Amino acid sequence: MSKASFLTKASTTSLPAKPDQNILTAAKGGSIVFAGDVFQQGVRLVAGYLLARLLGAEQLGLCNLALTVASIAAGLALLGLPSAMVRYVPLFTSRQDTARLWGTLQIGLGLTAIVSMLIGIGLFVLADPIAEQMFHEPELAPLLRVVSPIVPFLALCNTIAAATRGFKKMQYTVISQSISQPTIRLILVVALAAIVGLNAATALATYNVSVIIAFVIVLYFLNTLFPLKRPLRAARRDTRETLRFALPVYLSSLIGLFGGNVQTLLLGALGTAANVGIFAVASQINIFGRIFHGSIVTTSAPIVSELYGRGEREQMGRFYQTVTKWTFTVNLPLFLIVLLFPGPILSIFGQSFVGGATALSILAWASLVQTGTGICGLVINMTGNTHLRLMNSLVTFVLTLGLNFLLIPRWGLVGTAVAAVASAIVMNALRLLEVFILFRLLPYNSSFVKPIAAGLMALAAARGLRFLFPSEVTLIHVAMNVVVLLAVYVGTVLLLGLSQEDRMVLTRLVQRVNNVFHSKEH
């Protein structure tokens, strides 16, 4: 695509978007990312099951440890540049500023490539001391050397995918990272296991190949959106501005990168290994409640950046409220299911996990707080207030650390869950307050009454069914209650009526389904 053709294409998207179009874009992109995440989690579950059977606990543990180190190394190399891509790509595209857009891509891809290659080389050279002195596992060293070459591909894949999301093409990240990468790895695992057998090194090699293929795919997609074969001097690079935005995000991401594991580490140091396992399962269950929220956040980032860049505060406020209501509405019934049946849910993984029922119920509240406050963190980030994100992350990290030191010795697993809820409340309360002070925006309006009323009705129906059939709580009993709860919840929401935005999205969805069926008939 020539420069002229790119400008022509950009001009079609640079006109101020109607509010309804922003809602439709978020709904479409969110549904694509959500479907991709669900698919990815399913394929990973199958691959994880096969690897556990083929490798055994010790080899699988070493394999996962090597992948964790590689992921951390790639995270260290990002420098916050993926967020900068999502922030500036839609901004310069809407302004038809090809020179600054090309400069932004040069900064993002160039710095990520240089830093990630240096870190990958460092990981290869320092594999022995890392394995022996940090993890006391000499067998880990050769596995670290296997994954060290993949660090640049991991980092670049994330940065390039962020750039495609900046062009509001969510499907490209889904195709490359959520579908292609896990699927290719699963195919390679099955093929190697059937032909030559599998060990930790070959299992890691399958991961390396899948990441490289995903990198090639997402790079191809970026090149179709903005041809990269153009003179380097045609760019206008504002490295200082880009890094001024990116580095606070980077520091915040580092805190999240290491802080995300602090509860597991402290629970293992101050509690028991069994509690670590139960906490891992409980956290994994709660991830499903946040998948839709994460999908909406991913899709909303370039929209919020563009609306803010154009000064369209009213549209940004309406968008803020609409997507927050969506994330809360989708998560509420999942929260109720976990709150009502934590024990039976955990029993699926074995009776030894049932002891974490109370902790799972508490963790469900943390998930509800996260999704119930919507995209307030994203609004702070995409409006350039990254110093606030850094401050919030620091406060939350210190609070999480202190509460875990205080509560784990007293309450064990329950103490960890309480610390997680307290941290989530403080983090999201800060975000809500900051967005209100900066823009006088709140994510809530009268439409939130409907999902709350539907949730109360569904809760009453589930409780009533349990009162009528007070038999032992089995998985069949739980399934019946879940069906009743979801039916009452959805029915009440529909009975109370959908908003204009909801009807618009559903109408578009029905139209797309009808078009698919009509095309098949012809």
N, C-alpha and C positions, 0 to 999 in steps of 0.2 A: 504494500500500500504506500503510495507516495505521500509526501507532506501535504499536498493539496487535498488529496482524498481523505487524509486523516482529519484535516480541518473541516472538511465538509461533513464528515461523520460526527465530529465533535460538536459542530454547530447545531446539529439536530438534537443533541442532548443538553446543550447549554442554556436553552430557554428555561425560564423558571417553571419547575414542575408543578402541576396542580397538586393540592393536598391529597386528593384521592389517589393520584398516581404514586405518591410516596408510600401510601398505605399498601397499595397493590404490589409495589416493588418489594416492600418488606415481607408481605405475606408470601409472595412467590419465592423470593430468595430464602426466607426462613423455612418454607416447606421443603425446598431442595436440600438445604443444609441438614435439616432434621432427618429427612429420609436417608441421606448419606451417613449421618452419624449412627442411626439405628442399624444400617447395613454393616457399617464398620465394626460396631460392637459385637454384632452377631458373628461375623467372620472371625474376629479376634477370639471370640469364645471357643469356636470350633478349633482354630489353630492352637490355642492354648491347651485345650483338652488333648489334642493329638501329641503335642510336644511333651506334656506331662506324662502320657502313657509311654512314649518312645524314649525319653531321656531319663526319667526318674527325677526324684526331688532334688538331689544334689546337683546334677548337671543342669537342670532347669533353673535352679537358683543361681548358679554361676552365669548362665546365659542371660538371665534377667538383670543381674548385677552389671554385666558388661554393657547391655543396652541402656541401663540407667545412666551409667557414666558417659556413654556416647551422647545421650539426650541432654545431659547437663552441659557437656562440652559444646554442643551445638547451641544451646541456650545462651551460653557465655559469649558466643560469637555474634549474636544477633544485634547487640548494641541498641535495641529498641527500634531498629529500622523497619520491621514489619508494620508497627503502628504508624510510623512516619509515611509509609507507602499508602496506607489506608486514609491517612489525613490529607496528604498533598496531591495524590493522583486525581481524585475527583474534583479537588479545588482547581487545579491547573487545567484539567480537561474542560470543566465548565467555563473557564475563562479563555479557552482556545489558545492557551499559552504553551505551544509545542516545545519551545526552547527550555522552559523551566520544568516541564514534564519530563523531557529527555534527561535533563540534569538530575532530577530527583531519582529517576531510575538508575542512572549511572552511580550516584552516591550509594543508593541502597544495595545494588548488586555488587559494586566494586568493593566497598568496605566489608561487606559480609564475606565475600570470597577471600579477601586477603586475611582477615582475622581468623576465619574458620580454618583456613589451610595451616596457619601458624599453630593454632590450638590442636588440630589433628596431628601435626608433626610432633608437638609436645607430648600428646597422649601416647604416641607410638614409642618415643624415646623413654618416657617415664613410666612405661607399663609395669616394669618390675617393682620399683619402689611403691607405686600406687597399690599394686596387688598385695605386696608383702607387708608394708608398713601401715597402710590405711585399713586394709580389709583382712590382713593375715591369711590370705588365700593365694599361695604361689601359683596354683593352677589357673588363676584368673588372668595372669600376665599375657599368655598367648592369645587369649580371647579378646583382651583389650587391643592387642595389635591387629586382630581381625577387623574390629569395628572402627579403628582410628581413621582409615581412609574414607569412611562414610560421613564423617563429621561435616566437611564442606558441603556435601550434597544435601544433608539434612537441613543445614542452616540456609542454604540458597533456596531450597524447596519452600521453606516457610516464608522467606522474603518475597519470592516470586509469586507465590500463592496470594500473599497479602496485596501485591500490586494488582493482580487480576480482580480481587475483591474491590479494590479502589475503583476499577472500571465498572463495578456493580455486576460482575459476572460470577455469581456464587457457584454456578455449576462447574466451573473449571477446577476449583479447589476440591469439590466433591468427587469429580471424575478422577482426578490425579491422586489425591491423598486418601479419600474415604472409600473409594471403590477399587481403583487399580492396584494401589499398593498392598492392602491386605489380601486381596484376591490372588494376586501374583504370588505373594509369599505362601499362601495356603496351597496353591497348586504346586509350587516348588517343594514344599515340605512333603506333600503326598508323593510326588514323583521320586524324590531322593530316598524317602523311606522305602518305597517299593523296589527301587533299582539297586542302590548301593548301601542303604542303611543311613542312619542319622546319628550324629553326635552334636555336642554343643557348638563346635566350630562350624560344621556344615549348616546347622540351624541358623547361626549368625550370618553365614554367607547368603542364605536365602533372604534374610532381611536386607542385607546390603544391595542385592540385585533388585529387590522390589523398590527400594528408595531411589536408586539410580534411574529406574524406568519411570517412576513418578516424577522425578526431576525433569527428565526429557519431555514428558507429556505436558507438564505445567509450563515449561519454557516455550514449547511450541504454541500453547494457548496465548501466552503473553505476546509472542511475536505476531500472532494474528490480530491482536487488539492494537498493538503499537509496534510496527516493524522495527527491529533492533539494528538492522543493517543500514546504518546512517552515519554520517561523519560525527566523530566524538566532539569536534569543535563547534558543532551546531547547537550544543547544549549550553544552557545557562545554569551553572551550579551554584547553589547557595548552601554550601556545606555547613556554615556556622548556624544558620537558621534551622536547618534540618536536624543537626545534632543538638541544638538547644531544646528542640521539641523532643527528640528521641531519647536523650540520655536520662532524664528523669523517669521516663517510661521504662528504660532499661534497668535502672536501679530498683524501681518498683518491681519489675519482673524477676530480678534476681532474688529479691526478698521472697516473692511468691514461689520461685523455683526451689529455694532451700526451705522456706517456711512451710511449704506444702507437705514436707516430710517430717517436720519437727515433732508433730504429735506422735507419729509412729515411732520415731527415735526415742522420744522421752518415755513413751509407754513401754518400750522394750527395756529401757534403762531403769525406770522406776517401778515398772509393773512386772508382768509375766509375758513369756512368749505366746502363751495361749491367748491372752488378751489382745496381743498384736494381730493375730490371725482373725479373731472375731471382729476387731475394729476394721480390718481391711475388707471383710465381707460386708459389714454394715455400711461402710462408705461406698462400696461398689453398688449396693442396692439403691442408695440415695442418688447416685449419678443419673439413673434413669429419669428421676424427677426433674433434673436440670438440663437434660438434652435439648428440649424445646427452647428453654431460656437461652442456652448457649447459641442455638441456631439463630434466634432473633437478634441477639447481640452482634453476631458476626455479620448478619445482613444489614443491620441498622447503622453500622459504623460510617460507611461512605455517605449515607443519606443525611445523618446528623451533621457530618462535616460540611456537606454542600449547603444545607439549609443555613447553618451558622455563617458560612462564608458569604452567603447572599444577604444576610441580615434578616431572614424571614423567621423571626422569633415566634410569631403566632402559629405558623405551620409546625415549627419545631415543638412547641408546647402541645399541640394536638397530637402530633406523632408520638411524643413522649408518653402521653396518657393512653393512647390506643394500644401500643405494643406492651405497655406494663399490664394493662387489663388482660391482654391475651396470655401473657406468661403466667399471671396469677390464676386465670380461669383454667388453663390446662393443668397446672401443677396441683391445684386444690384437691381434686379427687384422688390423685396419687398420694398426696399427703395423708388423707383420711384413711386410705387402705393400709398404709404403713402404720399409722397411729393405732388402728383397731386390731391389726393382726401381725404384730412384730414377731411373736414366737413362732407361729406356723410358717411364716415366710423364711425365717432363719433355719427352721427344721429341714427345709429342702437341702441345705448344705450339710446336714448331719446334726444329731442331737447335741453334740458338744458345742454347737454355736448358739443354742437356744438361750444360754445364759446371758447373751448380749441383747435380749429383747428390750430391756429398759433403755439401754444406750441407743438402740436403733430408733426407738420412739423419740428420744431427745434429739437425735441427729436430724430427724424428719423436720423438726421445727427450724433448724438452721437452713435446710433446703427451702422451706416456705418463706423464710425471711429474705433469702437471696433472690428468689423468683418474684416475691411479692413487692419488691422495691424496683423491679423493672430494670431499665437501662441507665439508672442514675450515674453509675460509674463510667459508662460509655460516654455520656453527655459531658462529663468533666474532662475526659481524655480527648474527645474529638473537637472540643472547643478550645484546645490549647492550654488547658489548666493542668498540665502534667505535674507541676510542683505539688498540687493538692493530692494527686494520686500517690505520689511518693510519700507525702506526709501520712496519708491514710494507711498505706502499707506498713510504714514504720510503727505507727500506733497499734495497728492490729497485730503485727508480729510480736512486739513487746508484750502486749496484753495476752496473746496466746501462750507465749513462753512462760510468763509469770503465773497464769492460771493453771497451766499444766503442772508446773513445779509445786503449786499449792494444793491442787485437787487430786492428782493421781495417787500420791501416797495415802490419801484419806479414802478416796472413793474408787480408785482403780479405773476401770473402763468407763463407768458412769461419769467420773470426774473429767475424763477426756472429752466425752460428749457434751457435758455442761460447758467446758471451756470453748468448744467449737461453736455452740449456740451464742454464748456471750460475745465472742469475737465477731460473729456474723451480725449481731444486733448493733454493736458499736460501729463496725465498718459501714454498714448500710445507713445507719442514722447519720453518720458524718456526711456520707454522699448526698443523702436527701437534703440535709441542711445546707450544704455547699451549693447545690443546684438551685435551691430556693433563694439563697442570698445573691448568687450571681445573676440569675435570670427571672426571679420571682415565678418559678414554675414548680408545681407539684404534680406527681404522677397519677393522682387520684381525682375522680369525679363521681357523679351520681351513678354512673353505669356500674360501679363496683358493687352496688347493692345486690344486683342480680346473681353473680356467682356466689356471693356470701349467703344469700337466701337459699340458693340451690344446694350449697354445701350443707347447710343446717338441715334441710329436708332429707338429703341423702344420708346424713349421719343418723337422723331419727329413724329412717326406714331400716338401716342396717341394724341399729340397736333393737328396733321392734322385732325384726326377724330373729334375732338372737334370743329375745325374750320368748317368742312363740315356740322356738325349737332349741331349748336349753340343753342340747346334747353335747357330747364332747366335741371340742373344736378340732376338726380334721381339715385336710386340704380340700376335700369336697365341700365341706361346710363353708370354708373360706371362699371357694370359688362361687358358690351360690350367693353369698353376701356381697361379693365384689360385683357380680352381675346386677344385683338389685341396686346397689349403691350407684353404679355408673348409669343405669337406666333412669333412676330417679333424678340424678344430677343433670344429665343431658335433657331429660324431659322437662324439668323445671326451668332450665335456662331457655329452652325453646318456648315454653309457655309464657314466660315473662317478657319475651320478645327480644329480637336481636337489634343491635344498633345499626345505623346507616353503614358504618364501615364494615361490620360483620356481614351484613346482607350483600354488600358490594363484593366482598371477597368470595363468599359462597356462590354468588351468581357467576362470577368469573370461573370458579372451579367447576360448576355444573356445565358451563359452556365448553370448557376444555374437555370434560369427559364426553359430552355429546359429540364434539368434533372428532374425538378418537374413534368412537363407535361408528360414526357416519363414514369416516375414512376407511374403516375396515369393511363396511358394507359395499363400498364402491371399489 
